[in-house]
Structures are given as C-alpha cells and as structure tokens.
C-alpha cells in the first residue's frame, strides 16, 4: 500500500533527526531588517499560539520584503484561508531562488505538501532535518505537520526533540500533550501540559490547552474553569470562547453551547473562523435530535461558505449534514452536493480538496453499506482507492482504510477488517465497526477495551454526536440485561 512508503519516509526522517549530531541554526534570508523583525515577532506569537497575530506579523514581513520566501512559506502552511494558502505557496515558489539552500528545502516541503505531492514533500523534509538537526523550530514545525497528518506517535518524537534542544521552548510540550491525549495516555498528556503551563504562567493558551485536555478526559467542570481562566488572562482569546461551546456541547447542554458559539461568531476575525464556529453551533441541534433545525442551520452555513468562496468548508458542511440523516437517499443527495462543491471554481489547495473528498467517499461507502447496497459501496471504495493510490496523505489513507474495513466487515471478513479499521481509529464510525469486528473474531478483551475508548470519546464532532451517546445507551442496556 502507498501508506507503507509514507511511513518508511517518516521513520527515515525521525532516524535522521535522532542520529545527526552537527550543530546548525536555520538562517533567515531577507534583505530587510524590518522584515526580519516582523518574522521573528511572528515566530514568538506562534510559539504562544496567538495564531492570527502571528500570521499578521508574517504578512507585514512579506510586505517589507516581497522576496522573503520563508515568510511566504509559513503563511502557505499555517494560514486558515484557502485563497491565501494558494497565493502564498505561489509566492514562496516564485521567490525560492532568493532563499538560502536550507530554506529552499522548506519551500519544497510545504509547497509539495499543499499540492498533494507527499513523497517529494517528505523527502525535502528529511533533507532539511538532516542539515539542521539542532534547529528547534524546524523540529517543531515538522511535528506540527505530522500531527496534522494524524501521525501522533511520530510527531511526539519531534516535539520531544525540540524541547530537548531548548527546555524553555514551551509549545512542543503543549503539542506533545495533545498527541498523548489522542493516544489515550492522559497521564503523559497532563504531565506535559503542566510543564507547559509552568513555562508560560501569564499566557492564555496553557489554560486553554489544559481545558481541552480536561474535556477530552471527561473532566468537564475542570475544563470550564480553565477556559474561563484563559479568557480572564486574554478576553480576546477566541479559541477559549469556542472551547466553552464545545464543552457544553459534549456535556449535553446545547442551549448553553449555542450561546457560547454565538459570542465566538461575533468575535470571529476571519471568514473561516465564522463558518467553522457556525458549523459547531449547527451540530448542537443534531445532538438534541431536532433535525429540522439542524438542517436549517447547516444549510445556512453551507450557503454562507459558498458566498464566501470557501469551497472546502461548503463541502464539509454538506457532508456533516449527511451524517445524521435518517433517510439514506437524502444522505446520499447531500454527499453528492458536498462532492460537487469541491469541483466548483473555489480556491483551495489540492491537499484540502483531496482530504475532504476522501472523507466524503468514506462516508458514502458507509452509508451504502447501511442501505444494503454493496455495489454502491464498492464503487465508492474504488474511487477512494484510486485517490489513495496517488495520495499518501495520512488523512486520505485513514479514510481509505476506514472504508475498506467497513466493506470487509460487511462481507464477514473480520480479521482483514480489523487490520484496516485499526488504521482509522480517529473516526467514531470506524471505532464502532472495529468493536463489532473484534467481537465477531472472538477478541472479547480488545472489544471491551475499544468499547471503553469509544464510550469515553468527548470530541465535539458531528460523528461523536451521532455515535457515542447511542453507544453508551446500548452499553447500559447490556449491563441491565446481565
């Protein structure tokens, strides 16, 4: 499978990082002292997760020096706006010749990743890390990139390396904590997060992160307390405002959740933020099983995304709306609209388009199986396989494994299904199918362990909203029978 090649490249990358012993620091190539100052201020902002402020500093840097390739590259990688991502990638490539040789590798890495050219992207990353084994920022950014590709275990190695280079460099501890939490190791997660908070006692983000990890662990009152502490430190820290909504949502207090999301939408500073927050708010109606209001809210969000030229978010909204539909034909109609949005003339990166398409196809495969249409499921799986054969993104590969595992489970091929579903453990649907596959294969202990994991999943997603509460009820009913 293509994913095996990706894993080999990533492991090579980590090995190079661990074995290299030369000392080098990344040089920032710019002809403007003013641009350099803006760039460094942006780095300082990003280290404390003041995301939008960091982006604004890098925009100033590129204005002061339009040939500043590395600043263009960071905007291409970290901007949340698809139009800006695409434009900055082109600027980075156009000005690559003005960068130093090491910076050129970073341009190659991020530009290739944005175009879904994953193998050359990782090869460029490998070479960059080989040349800069003691560049803490390079290790940190590589970890962020791998974390976004759902490579949590591999990302941890990089975050720990960055922290080893500079024990006072705080954010790698923060990111490692999230990775450990996603892997279910909350002891390690809280240990890293506590060290992170001690390094930045006057910053909002440590409190925000402590809140989110607490929510993931099911400690809701503690989460709410930390979110309020974060907002007390920085009332404009919008991530904590959204976090309050997310926490109330998974607690089942949907009216309170909508009130917090409404404040976040008011405070939103970008069109992407406002659409994302509105999607979260729409999902609260589905949690209440008020599907009429959910449909109306999601439709409004999709139309807003379309008007704002956010095609990937429009597609995501239609897909999310499909998840809770009781009628399979209606769900399939919405998935068709989601896919159509990806092919309209919206500006988006190839990576964003491919990753959303993969998720749509995985959802369509599952829906077809649920509807008893194996031919339709196999057709969607074939489309997804063709995409996965040419795209080594961790998200695409996870979606492919989830869809393939769903088909194999429906065919009664339980052992084969397990091997694929285990590669898509980020999806509540795949977790639920994995439990069934373990049970059918006679692996009661693994089924029990995965049942506990699914029942304790507190992610504020539409998939969690549809799967987890009903799954908990089934566990209670089973206990009552016994």
Steps between C-alpha positions, in 0.01 A plus 500: 500500500617861434471580872784258578733708288392814684569331834847394383582855399373637830701245699808591295435863587482427872813286486692779332381739766612272781839405349621833363745672728621804306402838636321742273237768534253597234598819325224739408574648160361850451645827376287697746570539872140611541375181334728292723360672810141434387587137427653447845202669668276262307699203625465624858124539452464153348700344783229618740222404254390854422429365154339793319746749651789285375355489151461878502868547594604272212277695263683815609830318441405418140389859443836626627680246280284346225787258420498355855435137401494351851234745622289416193548131580384531859189686382437224245530236771317664788240735354145374544384682188514282185544799267794626703650150523503461122625853433779477758610161370543654154691794650726263693580305183552816295747638756668170585814608308555785750503262799792314650545133409345376822201731470453375144449153642227631732334672203514171306357307795200727566426579133501131407277413797249768401481346153456146640850398384570315824810298412712798381362702793630250755828456311557876521411492870746213556783691337419821687505324835826327410663838435344661809498236774502762776250745362222495757255683278551259212436200727194677643351585159566149373321365806203731439483381140511132595243556776268648239552182298378296800851369564488565876764247606751630247420862581576439869861409414544836330335704773715330763806566286414871474453520876831322557679755282344781703329394827343847526334467158146452622268408214656160418385391847152624417487315168644180646227512767231505232663208322514296820134586572393380154687177568308462827802559726357773721766463771768602250270762352440677831868470596608678182220753529588589858863562401375713211279709730788555743714645220229750395307598815371827355385370161146398408580195290631274780167544678317438173701183439450374854129556444491305176699206636269498804197492270654213301543315831136563596586749777248760392487724807879527499493578127249782544706646783818507289318654202374781723852550639632526145243764409580688820863520392406595142133580430574492128631143499223372277609134517391492865165656415440220250632251754222595740247421228670170417502392864135582559418318174654168608345546846155506336432864596430614145325830578805615696724374221315708240527810718878459525534431126296815427751709692786331313335572163467866599868511592619315188767692309505287183240349270638152568454541875140617468406203278671245727334639812160506330544134400568411863187685604289324236610162633342574839154456345599155376615416854149594617358290214321806369591413144273761340689781672830323433420487128409868494816600688737286293337619174555862603865429584557324166346792312717746694811295420404501132449878498835546672677280240592235757440189293668250733296626795182494293571137414574419863170658608292294256691187606441567869133554426487157335628323811184525710246444223259214565418467131786349302387654171508846660845429643630394159352814343689716751823311439456567129466872577812481715703346221363750246619790718856369473486519120362853479732793431598557862859571595639219715815295527515161331568350844182649648294384202639145509462463876138615501421282198647198680280568802192537278575169328553322833167638623328396175642147526366464853161636402474259207577206727238623747250515213585144395651610169834322479543593133479871585739447791753325278471778242579766761782286637647469149500879463666534837760237414591688183549814708700318768726339239626844400469687830703406806333746737439344840142626492432351156655168598299487824177564309588227250572250776177593678294447184677176409458371854128578488460300179701205635293497819179492297644208303573308820879521457561600859877458536564694181253767608682543831836569335346786301266645760790527745655748256197731532452520875434874481153432358220408743336299220817297449537451876147366518565264209829392657318396817263284294793348309683417825185338640439296185865391495479386865729776637280589796776678694585728208130562438457599866800731489376669183148527643639691795694729268196576284268558795756745646545697178423866562581663168263781391436349155180404324621138479546488877157656547330227295699195606616537860180585697312210337795271557505588869127421523560159343773425755266595786222284355741208471607540862135513611432171318791336679 
